[in-house]
Amino acid sequence: MKLSPLNRRRFARFKANKRGWWSLWIFLVLFGLSLNAEFIANDKPLAIDYDGQWYFPALKRYPETVFGGEFPLEANYKSPYIRELLAKKDAWVLWPPIPYSYQSINYDLKVPAPAPPSAENWLGTDDQGRDVLARVIYGFRISVLFALTLTVLSSIIGVIAGALQGFYGGWVDLAGQRFLEIWSGLPVLYLLIILASFVQPNFWWLLGIMLLFSWMSLVDVVRAEFLRGRNLEYVRAARALGMQDMAIMYRHILPNAMVSTMTFMPFILTGAIGTLTALDFLGFGLPPGAPSLGELVAQGKSNLQAPWLGISAFAVLAIMLSLLVFIGESARDAFDPRK
């Protein structure tokens, strides 16, 4: 896709900010690795060459009868029984770098859980014997995916609401502003906790609850752009030529409004990650057992004798949020109309 001269200048300004440019690449690499978490941290082998045939347990479930077992249940590849069956056929097994998933429990710990970092568990284990590094990788992925989904949906709703208020003005704008004043005055975190306590929360339920409030952050910005843009000469000319209101909003005013919207999106992303972490820390977030950075923070608080838990959670959150803030600052400077 060929960029316009204006967008090429914006891209050049973004690239000139080395801190934001390298932060973008580091974040993309980390996010890309987390998307392939099953191939990095898993309690199932990546590939098995058994009796002349290839099996891929990380992608497909196989009953233990395939490897000479007795029960038609999914094979537990870390059990001594399955290992012995594989050894009888001189099977070749390829394990991922971290042979634990986010819910795998290390039953061979030499010390009580939480166990300190070791050659087997690089960041130690939590108080249930689960590998911390595996939970960090999966938790990073679910946090970013949750925040990205929430940011996109919030931006769509916020842009639509702000566009309608700014373009039509009058009673539409007045009623919308009064509603926003009331809705934004509600204690959001307390309401999220109350709503999340009604049912067993999951990814989509939390997303819907947080979407009720997160869309308001973009309304004022988009509304101001539409209030300014609706009185410009080319907009009046389009209306005089009989162009429909929706076409005018979409073709002539929205592209200018999206400039300010794009600069706010990375900060909405960091806010979504922080809110999800806070809910998980308080126990009102993702279901128990799900890979969660907030749950790891809570474990660090409850197990002060295991500092690797708190340090791991702090390091991941600090790096992730810092990268997103640096990217947002660079995007804000790149889209700044004064430059």
Salt bridges, closest charged atoms under 4 A:
GLU38 OE2 - ARG141 NH2 2.92
GLU74 OE2 - LYS44 NZ 2.63
GLU74 OE1 - ARG61 NE 3.70
ASP126 OD2 - ARG130 NE 2.84
ASP126 OD2 - ARG135 NE 3.96
ASP173 OD1 - ARG223 NE 2.61
GLU181 OE2 - ARG178 NH2 2.58
GLU225 OE1 - ARG228 NH2 2.88
GLU295 OE2 - ARG130 NH2 3.39
GLU295 OE1 - ARG135 NH2 3.26
GLU329 OE1 - ARG19 NH2 2.83
ASP333 OD1 - LYS339 NZ 3.87
ASP336 OD2 - ARG338 NH2 3.16
